[in-house]
Amino acid sequence: MSRIGKLPIAVPSGVDVAIDERLVTVKGPKGTLSHTVANPITVEKNDGVLEVKRPNDEREARSLHGLTRTLINNMVVGVTEGYEKKLEIVGVGYRVLSKGPTQLEFQLGYSHSITFNAPEGITFTVDGPTRLGVQGIDKQLVGETAANIRKLRKPEPYKGKGVRYAGEHIRRKVGKAGK
């Protein structure tokens, strides 16, 4: 049995969970998220606790069991606390400017500045010219947006310049050997 899948999901007060056939909708103080549960998996609500169950021990049901439980738990956490990814910019002249909560302007060593618009449900915070945060209630969307920002100028291995996640270790390479 899946160790993660059989754990119950505690629904905190202030969070409303609606189960309609295969669609699970979680509504909380920060917003609303919904997820369509894959076919063999079922979700039941019993006195403030959600339980994800599978009908048999076939391979597909086993693989979807823990995944579905984690996705629903991430929705509950997202509508109560939200998610945030921190990024930092390293490099001389590299910086970020906030143009409102949903737009950033980057100077990343190119001949032009790059304007980055947030997708629906994502906001940005800028803590100085080299630090920024990506916030939202959907964990997948927050991670994807942070990855797209990092993709604008990936950290290079020789000087370590570029956009990186906060606390990310960049494996450094030795440059050319001098005579």
KAHU-V45779 format. One record per residue. N is the residue number from 1. RES is the residue in one small letter. SS is DSSP state (H for helix, E for strand, C for the rest). PSI is psi in radians with two decimals (none if undefined). Layout:
n: (N;N)
res: (RES;RES)
ss: (SS;SS)
psi: (PSI;PSI)
This chain:
n: (1;2;3;4;5;6;7;8;9;10;11;12;13;14;15;16;17;18;19;20;21;22;23;24;25;26;27;28;29;30;31;32;33;34;35;36;37;38;39;40;41;42;43;44;45;46;47;48;49;50;51;52;53;54;55;56;57;58;59;60;61;62;63;64;65;66;67;68;69;70;71;72;73;74;75;76;77;78;79;80;81;82;83;84;85;86;87;88;89;90;91;92;93;94;95;96;97;98;99;100;101;102;103;104;105;106;107;108;109;110;111;112;113;114;115;116;117;118;119;120;121;122;123;124;125;126;127;128;129;130;131;132;133;134;135;136;137;138;139;140;141;142;143;144;145;146;147;148;149;150;151;152;153;154;155;156;157;158;159;160;161;162;163;164;165;166;167;168;169;170;171;172;173;174;175;176;177;178;179)
res: (m;s;r;i;g;k;l;p;i;a;v;p;s;g;v;d;v;a;i;d;e;r;l;v;t;v;k;g;p;k;g;t;l;s;h;t;v;a;n;p;i;t;v;e;k;n;d;g;v;l;e;v;k;r;p;n;d;e;r;e;a;r;s;l;h;g;l;t;r;t;l;i;n;n;m;v;v;g;v;t;e;g;y;e;k;k;l;e;i;v;g;v;g;y;r;v;l;s;k;g;p;t;q;l;e;f;q;l;g;y;s;h;s;i;t;f;n;a;p;e;g;i;t;f;t;v;d;g;p;t;r;l;g;v;q;g;i;d;k;q;l;v;g;e;t;a;a;n;i;r;k;l;r;k;p;e;p;y;k;g;k;g;v;r;y;a;g;e;h;i;r;r;k;v;g;k;a;g;k)
ss: (C;C;C;C;C;C;C;C;E;E;C;C;C;C;C;E;E;E;E;E;C;C;E;E;E;E;E;E;C;C;E;E;E;E;E;E;C;C;C;C;E;E;E;E;E;E;C;C;E;E;E;E;E;E;C;C;C;C;H;H;H;H;H;H;H;H;H;H;H;H;H;H;H;H;H;H;H;H;H;H;C;C;E;E;E;E;E;E;E;E;C;C;C;C;E;E;E;E;C;C;C;C;E;E;E;E;E;C;C;C;C;C;C;E;E;E;E;C;C;C;C;E;E;E;E;E;C;C;C;C;E;E;E;E;E;E;C;C;H;H;H;H;H;H;H;H;H;H;H;H;H;C;C;E;C;C;C;C;C;C;C;E;E;E;E;C;C;C;C;C;C;C;C;C;C;C;C;C;C)
psi: (2.52;2.20;-0.64;-0.74;-0.55;-0.11;2.36;2.68;2.00;2.26;1.94;2.84;2.51;-0.06;2.25;2.19;2.18;2.23;2.04;1.77;-1.86;-0.15;2.13;2.11;2.21;2.16;2.22;-2.98;-0.46;-0.24;-2.87;2.37;2.62;2.70;2.38;2.10;2.39;2.78;-0.95;-0.24;2.47;2.63;2.27;2.53;2.09;2.05;1.21;0.18;2.35;2.40;2.29;2.19;2.68;2.59;-0.50;-3.10;0.49;2.76;-0.79;-0.75;-0.70;-0.74;-0.57;-0.32;-1.00;-0.63;-0.83;-0.74;-0.74;-0.71;-0.72;-0.70;-0.70;-0.59;-0.73;-0.78;-0.67;-0.75;-0.25;-0.89;-0.62;3.01;2.67;2.41;2.31;2.42;2.68;2.61;2.25;2.26;2.53;2.17;-0.06;2.27;2.94;2.46;2.45;2.24;0.90;3.02;-0.26;0.28;2.38;2.64;2.16;2.49;1.86;0.57;0.01;3.00;-0.22;2.83;2.68;2.20;2.22;2.09;2.42;2.48;2.97;2.23;0.05;2.39;2.74;2.57;2.39;2.07;1.31;3.07;-0.22;0.16;2.41;2.81;2.54;2.13;2.60;3.13;-0.30;1.96;-0.73;-0.74;-0.64;-0.81;-0.69;-0.70;-0.75;-0.68;-0.65;-0.62;-0.75;-0.57;-0.33;-0.65;1.62;2.61;2.25;2.67;-0.18;-0.87;-0.21;0.27;2.51;-2.97;2.22;2.82;2.63;2.22;0.00;2.35;2.19;2.16;2.07;2.56;2.71;2.40;-2.83;2.54;2.22;2.80;none)
